[in-house]
């Protein structure tokens, strides 16, 4: 198994592969998201949007051959050796510091955009107007030109970059900061490739992760820079699907799921699924609007010790009036109360 995948696996939660497949490429259902919450992986949604399924399957098979994972009843668990290697990987390999931002930012493009802006600001510092831009992305050039036409200046960009990027790199271990800087292009300097920077303690994957961490750290700092909004807008992604947002507003306004379904001409099951997903995405979601104190008390009485693996069919066998959204919202509410 490729060592990077070990991070997502566990010695006692064998259903993780099915969750990982959908989660990292942003194809998660409410059920996938629920288990991602239980497994502590919810923040990792969309971190590998172009997951190569054959390679992932091959990695799992290779992991079994090497004795890193074992299969049991169709589920995969880390072996003691797999757990040891996972622990070693976590201790020595770089990990994404803000994986949750992959749902909000077109990260791959933003990494390149930051490099492009650094080159432009660097050349402007030397008053050099004749240079070859190290990108073929028209979007980057158009975004910057529009920003400049809106009344901003390259000096403003230079100051923003030098302040934010310098602060980010200063806060990092020296080898990681140097690795990132070596990949930049500027006046009289042509950055090294990813492979060239993968020396010493850092692997190729570490270098890629490091670049993402730096770019996202700059993103976070620029959230507080009003002039940077126009540069960032093309790289923003909606945190929630518009339909989810609409349902959330209607729930907050006090509407029942049935009323929302009727108003929006949607199936009740679709709206109920929206409610569950909103509760998973938003800890502040008003669960009390859909789950009364009486229902919570009733479910507290019915719930087994292992309420996470509790089957809904066992609930309706006791009381058919309990809906699936109530059942799932109860599980989410209780999990958050006990673990967050």
N, C-alpha and C positions, 0 to 999 in steps of 0.2 A: 504493500500500500504506500502511495506517495505520502511522505511524512506530513505534509500540510493537512491532509484529511484527518489525521489522527486527532487533531484539535476538536473536531465535531463529535467524536465518539465517546462512549462510556462503557464501563465494565458492567453496568447493571440496567442500562436503558437500551434495549435491543431494537426498538422501533425507530431509532434515529435516522437511518438511511432514507426512509420514505419521506420524512419531514425535511431533511437536508436537501434532497433533490428539488423539491418545490420551493422551499424557502429562499435559497440563495439565488435562484433565478426569477424571483418575484412572481411565482405562479401559485401562491399560497391560498388555500381556502381557509375558512374560519376554523375548521378542525386542525389543519396544519399549524395555524397560528397559535391555537390553544396548546398544542404539544410543544411548539417552539418556546412558548412561555414557560411551560413546565421544565423543559430541558435547559432553560437559560440561554436560548439562542434567538430570541425574538428580535434583538437588535441587528442580527446578521442578514435580514431580508435584503435581497437584491445586491448582495456583495459580489456575486459571480453571475451576472445576468446572462452570460453566454456559456453557461455550463455545457461542457462536452459530455453528453450522456455515455457514449461508448468508453471514453477515457475514465469516467467516474466508475463505471461498472468494472472496468479492467483493474482499476486501483483497488476496489473491494476484493476482487478475486486474488490479486497479488498479495493483499494483506492477509488473506486466509492462508495462502501458500507459505508465507513467511512466518506464520504463527502469531501475527499481531492481532487478528480478530478471529472469532469463532462463530460459526453459525449454529443456531438452535431454534427449531420450530419456525424457520423462515426469518428469524431475527439475527442481528449481528451485534456481538459484544466484544469489547477489548479483552484480550488475554492479559495475564500478568505482564508479559513482555511488552505487549502493545501499550499497556498503561504506563509502564516504565519509560518507553520511548516517547509517549505523549508528554509525560512530565518533563522529560529532558528537552523536548522541543519547546514547550511553553517557557522553560527557563532560559533557553539560549537563542530562540528565533524571534524575530520581530512579529508583532501582531498589530492589527488595525486598532488605533486608539479610539476612533469614533465611527464604528461600523454603521450605527444608526443613520448617519448622514447619507449613506448610499441610497436611501429612500427619498432623499430631498435634493440630491445633487447629481448631475451627470459627471461622475467623478473622473472617468478616463479623460473626458474632454477638458475638465477644469484643470487637471494636472498639466496638460499641454498649454492651456491658456495662461497659466501662471508663468510658465517658462517663456512663452511668447512675450508677455508683458515685461518680464525681466530683461529680455534682449532689447526691446524697444526703449525701455527706460535707460539701460546702460549706454546704448548708442547715442541717445539724446543728451546724456550727461557729457559726452565728448563732442556734441554738436555735429555728429556725423549723420548726414541724411542719405548717404549712398552705401547701402549694405543689403545683403541678401537675407531676407527674413527666413528663419529656420522653421518654417511651417508652410504647408500647402493648404491650410484650412481657411477658406474664404470667410467663414463665419467669424473667426477670431479678428481678422482685419476689419471687417465691416463693423463689428461691435465696438472696436477701439475708435474707428473713425467717427462713428455716431456720437460716442462719448466726448470726443474732442470737439465736434461741431456743436455740442450742447453747452460749450463754454468752459470746459475743463482743459487742463494743460498737461504736457508731458512732465513738467516739473512737479505738478501735483501727484502724478502717478509715481514718479521717482521717490518722492517723500513718503508716500503711502507704502510702497513696497519696501523701501529701506527700513522703515520703522517696523512694519509688521513682520516681514520675513526675517529681519535681524533678531527680533525678539523671539520668534519661533525657534530659530537655529540656536540661539544662545541658551535656550532652555533645554536643548537636547544633549545627549551624550556627544562628545566631540567627534567620534568616528561616524555617527549617523549624520551629524551636521555637515561634516566634510564630504561624506558620500553624496548628499543632496547637492551641495554646491558644485561638486565636480561635474555634475550633469547639466549645469546651466550654460547658456550661450550668452556672451556679452561682447563688449568692444575688445577686439583682439584676442578673444578666447573662445574656443570651440569645445563645447562640453563633451565629456566622455560618454560612451554608450553604457547601457545597463550592464552588459557583460564585462566591460572594462572596469566598472565600479564594483563589481562583485569580487572583491578580493579580501583576504584576511578573514575576519569573523563573519562577514556578510555574504549570503548567498544571493543568487539572482532574484529569488522570491523576496528576500529581505529588502533588496534595493527597490523593488517595485512597491512593496508595502511602505517603505520609508518615504518614497516620493508621494504616495497617496496621503500619508499622515501629515506631511509638511503642507501639501496643498490644501487639505481640509482644515488645518490649523489656521492658515491664512484666511480661508473662507470664514471661519468663526470670528476672527478679528475684524474682518471687513464688514461683518454684520453691523458693527458699530460705526462704520464709516459711511455717512449718507451718500457721498458722491460715488461710492463704489457700487451702489445698487444697480445702476445701468450696465455696469460691466459684468455683474453676477447674474442678472435676470435671465439671459439666454441659457444658463446652466442650471437654473432651478427646476425642480421637478415637484409636482403636487404631492404633498405628504400623504394625502388621502384622495381616493377617487371622488370626483364631483358628486356622484350619486350617494356615496357614504356621507359626505358633508351635508347634503340636503336632508338626508334621513336624520342625521345628528341634530340639526337645527330644529326639525319638527318634534323630535323627542324632547329636546330642551324646552320647547314651547308648551309641553304638556300633552301632546297628542299620543294616543295609544298606537300600538303597532298596526292594529286592524284599520284604524282611521287613516294612518299614513299610507297603508297599502291601497286603500280605496281612493284616496286623494291623488296618489301618484300612478294609479293604474298598474300596480305591481302585485305579484303574488305575495301573500302574507309570509310565506317561507323565505322569500327574498329579503323582505324588510327585517324579518327576525334575524337573518344571517347578518344583515348590516349592523344590527344592534350588538350582536356578539362580537363582531370585528371591531366596532367602535370601543367596546369595553376592553378589548385586548390592546388596542392601539393607544387608548387614552385612559390613564389611571384615574383621571378626574371625571370620567363619564358618569352621569347621574343614574347609577344602577337602581337607586331607590325609586325612581319613576316607573320601573318595570318589575321590581322585585320587592314586594311589601314586607314589612317586619313579620307579619303572620306567616308568610310563605317561607321566609328565612328560618323562622323558628320550626316550622314543619319539616323543612329539609334538614335542619340540624338534627332532628329526632330520627329521621330516616337514614341519614348518611352513614355509611360504614367508615371504619377507620381509614381505609384507603379510598377516600372520596374521589381522588383523581381518576382512578380506573373504574369508577362506578358506572354501570351501564344504564342508559336512560330507560331501556325496556324494563329494568327492575323497579324503576321509579313509577312508571305508569301502571305497572302491575299492582302497585299499592294504592295509587291515586291517579286516575286517568285525567284529572283536571289540571295536573301540573304540566305545563307546556315545556317543550324542549328549550326555548330561550331562557325560561326561568331556571331550568336545571343547569344549563351551561353558565349562565350569569352567576348562579350560586357558586359553582366551582371556581370561576374566575375571581369572584369577590373573596372567597375564602382563601384561595391561593395567595392573592395579593396581601391579604391581612396577615398571613402567616410568614410570608417570605420577603416582603418589601417594607 
